[in-house]
Amino acid sequence: MASTKALVITFNCARQLLQPDLFARRLSKALPESQRHDIILLSLQEIAPIAYSFLGGSHLSPYLQRFHHAIHLAGKALDGAEYVHLITRNVGMTACMVFVLEEHRGNIRWIDTGGVGVGLQEMGNKGAVGLRLGYAIPDSDDTFELTFVAAHLAPMEEALQRRNEDWKNIVRGLVFTPATIKDISKSTKPQPAGEESEPLLQNDPASTAQDSHGLYTPNSHLILAGDLNYRTSRTKPQKGAHVIFPQLNTGRQDNGNFYSLLHNDQLSRELKASRTCHGLSEAPIHFPPTYKYSKKAQLLAGKEDSMTTWEWAKHRWPSWCDRILYLDLPDWMRSEVPGVRIEVDKYTALPLMPTSDHQPVISTMRIPLKAIPAPTEDRGEENVRTSPPFDIDPRWRERRQSARRKEIVVGILAYLTLTWEGRSIALALIIGALLGWLVVWGILG
């Protein structure tokens, strides 16, 4: 059976500009040269400083544009593949980007988008943004649906319950609606999310179930990627604990090896207990913790592609914060089409970038290019696709609009106080006001 080859990337950018050449080189080195991917999905967290992230628009363009360039360079290195930017969406500091092979762009029938903040006052310093694509299956009238969600959950070792609560709020508040024309890329220039009302190119209303706009739907594949922030301890490391942090060149049975730390991974335990990311699966982890690397490690990362030692920050337990999960095929599809399955070919971390204390994580997977059929009555009620763990919040739109207004206020204040150009504007306004007062005082005096 034909399949869609997807490359999924998640990266916490640490509010810094990407180095496109270095990122592209490391990405292409981690992938087979002759393997083309039909679609590339990027989940980006802390994409830019809070002022630029909350204001969006042209303030974000320099940060997003570097990922455009990186994907272009990586595609050229991988058998000369030409990728076009399809759409970019962000909610505050979390963004997702989609690129497709040039020859597949015309197969996109429709795009739905959604976003929710779970940070302070439900703003987007933490949150999730999602895209749902309808792809025309060649030589068929059916539509292949794929949902991609980029997420960033609460930090700190002790915030386990808060992370689970963030996931609950994402399921309740991430509602998909048809994308607008300005959400769709017209060139290589990214188009951040807006509140426009123009309809998308040609959304096919028959292709999207009108009563199933939440995260989970019966007919869509689902991929979740992001800085989920689950740690390997519920308390911060005590003084001197860094001596037992995992290191390179230790045997699997050695206490210094990362596999012993992996047994304490919060996300694995919470998944097994069905307390978060309900119904989702993850490929086996065979790469070291992706967070938190020290400043020394970041300096070394700019000089070499492979680390000879793991330089950890001493005040955080090394953890697999950056993850990629997927929703497996439903039982009713596997029973109808024996042998069909999602196959993960690679799940690994790229070398540390000098601009972040997180390693980027990538996954390559093959998803059957076949529409998921409607569920059978005897199986539908048992599946998370038809019985989500939480109901959609009836006030989701009102709450997102309220949070967006707060983001704009915070963004303006941060811009005027935390950026050099904003401080220049503020200073000019103060000087102008002062001069105006002196003029008025002189006239009246």
N, C-alpha and C positions, 0 to 999 in steps of 0.2 A: 504494500500500500504506500502511496506517495505520502510524504511528510513535509512539514514546514520546518526548516532549520533555523532555530532562533539562538541568537547570542544575547545573553543578559549580563549587564554590568551594573554593579552598585558601587558607589564611591562617596565617602564623606569628604567633601572638598576643603573643609576647615576654613571656609570663607576666603579662600585664596584663589588667584588666577591659576588655571591649569598650565602646565608646560606641554603643549600639544605634541611636539616631536618626541619627547621622552615617553609620554603616555602611549603614543601610537607604536613606537618601537617595542615597548614591553608587551603591549597587547598583541601585536602581530607575531612576536616571538613565542607567545604562549599558545598560538593556534596553528594548526596544519596549514602550510602555504597554499595548498590546492583546494582548501575547503571554503566554499562561499556560504554565507548565511543569508537566508531570504529576508530576515528582519533583525534589526539590532535595537534592543530596548535598554535605555539608560535610566537608572535611578540615581539621583544626585541629592545629597543632603548638605546643608550648610553651604549652599551654592555660592553665596556672596554675603558680605556684611549685612546686618539686619536692615540698615537704611535702604540699601539698594534692593534687597529681597522684598521688603514690604512695599516699596514704591513701584517696583517692577518696570516694565517697559524698557526704554533705552538704558536705564541704569543697570539692567541685567545683561544686556546684549554683549558687552565685552567678555563676560564670564561664560555665557552659553556659546558664543562664537568660537571659543577655543575648543570646545568639544566637537563642533562641526568640523574644524580643521583636523583634529585628531582622528576622527572617523574617516575622513577623506584620505588621510595619509595611511591609515591602517588598511583600508580597502585596496589602495594601490599596491601595498606590500603583499596582500593576500590575493594573488592571481589577478591583479588589476581590477578588482570588483569596484563598480561605481554605485555608491549609495546616495540616495536623495533624502533630504530631511522632510519628513512627513508632517510632524506636529511637535510642539513643545508646550507643556503646561506647567505652571507652578502654583503652589499655595505657600506663600511666604518663602521660607528658606528651603523648601523641598520641591524638587522639579523632576519631571520625567520627559524624556525625549525619545522619539521613534524615527528610525531610519529604515528604508527599504531599498532593495535592489531596484535600479532604474526600471528594469523590465517588468517589475511587479506593481509599480505605482498605480497603473490603471486598473488594477484588480480591487482596489479599496472601494467598497460600496458606501460605507458610512463610518463615522467616528462619533462616539459618545465620550463625554468627559465628566469628571467629578472631582471635588476636593473638599477636605475638611481639616480644620485646625484642632489640635488637642493640646496646645501649649497654654501659656498664661492667658486667661480670659478667652480661651478657645481660639487664640491667634495662631498664626502659622510658623512660629519659631519651632514647633514640633507639629507633625500632622501627616497627612497622606494626600496624594494626588493620583488620579487614575485615568486610564484611557481604555476604551473598549472599541475594537476594530471589527468591522464586517468585511470579510475578504471573499471575493467571488472565486469559488472552486472551478478551475478550468474544466471545460466539457461537462458542466453540470449547472443546474439552476440553484443548487444549494449554496449556503453561506457558511463559511468557517468563522466562528467568533472567538476572539481572544481578548481577555481582560488583563491589563498590566497595571499594577499598583506599586508606586514608590512610597515608602513610609519612613518616618523617623520618630521613634518612641522615646519615652522619658529616660534620662541618664541615671547614673550612680548605682552602686552595688545594692544599696538598701531599697531601691525603688521597684522591686519586683512586682508588687501588687499594682503600682501605678502604671507599669507597662501593660499589664493585663487589662487594666481599666482603659488605657489608651486604645488598645485593640478593640475593645467593646465599643468605644465611642466612634472608632473608624467604621466598624460594621454598621452602626446606627446612623452615621452622618454622611458616609460616602455614597452619594446618590448620583447616578449617571444621567445626563441629559444631552441632547444633540449638540455637537460642537458648532460654533459659529464660523463664518467664513474667515474671520480674522485669526482664528485659532489654527488655521491650516497654513502651512508654509507655502509661500509663493516664490521663494528664492532660497538662497543659503542663509539669509538673515532670519534669526529666530523670532517667533511671534509669541511673547508671553501671554498668559491668560488674561482675558478681559471680561467685561460684562455686556458685550455686544449682543444684539438680538437677531442679526442676520442668520438665516439657516445655512447649514453646511451644503457643500456641492450638491449632492443628491442623496440625502438620507432616505433609506428605504424603510418606511414604517412597518412593512410586513416582516422585516428582518429582525426587529427588536421587539421583544415582548413588552407591551405597554405597562404591564403590572409587575415587571421584574427589572427595575432599574437599580437595585442595590448591588452590593459587592458580589454576592452569590446569585447566580442565575442557573437554570437547568441546562441551558444550551451553550454556555461559554466556557472555554478554557480559562484558567486563572493562574497568573504568576505574580508573586509578591517578592519584592526586593527592596532592601534598605538597611539602614543602621537601626536595627531593632533593639539594640542596646542591652540585650540579655547578657548577664555576666556569669562568672564562675564562682562567685561568692556573694553572700548577702551582707557582708561587712567589708570595710576597707582593709587593706593589708596593714598589719602592725609594723612597727619599726623593725627593720632588719629582715622582714619576710621576703624581700626581693632576692635573697640568696637561694631560695628554692624555686624561683620562677624558671620556666622551661628554657633550655638552651639548645643550640645546635649540637649535632654529633653525640647525642646521648642515646643509649639503647632504649627500646620500647619499654622495657621493664624498669628503667631508671626513673626515679622519682622526679628528676629534672626534665623528663620528656613531656611534651604537651599532651600526649594521650592520657596521662594520669589526670591532668587538669580537665580534659574534655569530659570526664565522668561527672564533673560538677556543673556542667553547662545547664544554666537555668532554662533556656528555650527547649532543649531536648526533654527535660522533665515536665515542663508545662504543656508541651505538645502531647506527650504521652498521657497526661492527666486531663486533656481536653479543656484546659483553662485559657488557652490563647491560640490564635491562628488555626481555628477549628477546621479539621478535615484536610489540612495541608500536609504535604510530604517534603522531605529534604533528602538529597543524595548524601551518601556517607562523607564525612569530613576527614580529609587526609592532608590538611594544611595547617600551619601553626596559627595561633590566635592573631586576629587582625588589628587588635587595639590593646593597650595604648603604648605607642612607641615614643621614645624620649627625643628631645631636641638633638642629641648627639646622633641618634639613628637617622633623623631627617637630614642632617648635614652629610652623613655618609651616603644616604640614598641618592644624592645627586651626583655621586662620583662612581657608583658601580651599580650593575643590574642585579647582582645577587649579594645578599648579606653573608658575611662570614661569622657574625654573631648577632644575637637578638638583643638589642639595647632597649630595655623596657623602662617606662616611667615607673618610679618606685611607689607612687601613691595610688596606683590602680592595679587590680589583679588583671593579668593578661586574659583577654576574653575574645570570643567569637561574636563580636557585636554586629558584624556585617554579613547578612545572610540572604540566600535566594531559595524560596520555597515555591511549590506548585501544587495545584489541585489535580489529583489523579483522575483518570477517566471513571465515569460512573459505572456501577455494576450493570445497569441496563444496556450500556453501550458495549461492554466487554462480552456480555452474553449474546448480543446480537451479532457482533463481529469478533469471533474467537481469534485470539492472538494479538489483537490490537493493543498498543500500549504507548506511553510516553517514555522515551529513552533519554537519559542524561549521559552525554558522552564525556563531559568534563565539568568538574566543579573544583575550582582552585582560587588561590589568591595571587594577584600580581605583586611584583616587588614593590616595596614601599616607595611612595613618591616624596620628594623633598618638601612638598608644601602641606603635608597632612600627617597626623599621627595615626591614621587608619590606612590599612592596605586596601586597595580596590579588590573586589571579588567578582569573578566571572563564572558563568555557567553556559554551556552549549547543550542544547536539547533538541530532539526531534519529536515534533508533535504531529500525530496523524492528520493529514489534510482531508478531514471528513467532518461533516456537520454532526454535532452530537444530537441524536434523535430525542424526541420527547420521552419523558420517563414513563415507565409502565406503572400502573396503579399500585401494584404490590410492592414496588421498590422505591417509589418516589418519596414516601414519607420517612424513609430511613436515611435519606441522603441529605448532607448539609446544603446541597444545591437547591433543594426544594423546601428544606426546613432549616433556615439559617439559625444560628445560635441566638441572635438578637433581632428584634423587630426594628425597622427603620423609624427613626425619630420623626414624628409628623411635623415638627418645627425645624427640620434640618435646613431649609432654605433661609428662614428668618434668622436662625442662629449664625449661619455662614455670612450673611449680609451684615449682621451686627459686628461680627468679628472682623470683617473686612474694613469696616469704618474705623475700628480701633487700630488696625494695621496701618492705615493711611496716616492717622494722627501720630502713632509711634514712629512710623517711617520718616515723617517730616521732622519731628523733633530730633531723631537720631541723625538725620541728614544735616541739620543745622548745627548740631553739637559734636558729632563724631567724625565728620568728613571735612577735609581741608576746603573743598569748594563750598560746602554748606556754611562753614565758619566764615568764609570770605563774604558770602551773601549776608549772613547775619551781621557781620561787622559793618558792611556797607549800609545796611538798613539802620543800624544804630547811629552811625555817623550822619546819615541823611536826616534822621529824625532830630538829632541834636542840632545840626545846622539849621534845620527848619524852625526849631524852637528859638534859636538865637535870632534868626531873622524876624520872626513874629515879635519877640521880646523887644528887639531894637525899634521896630515900627511903632509898637504900642507904647514903648517907654519914652 
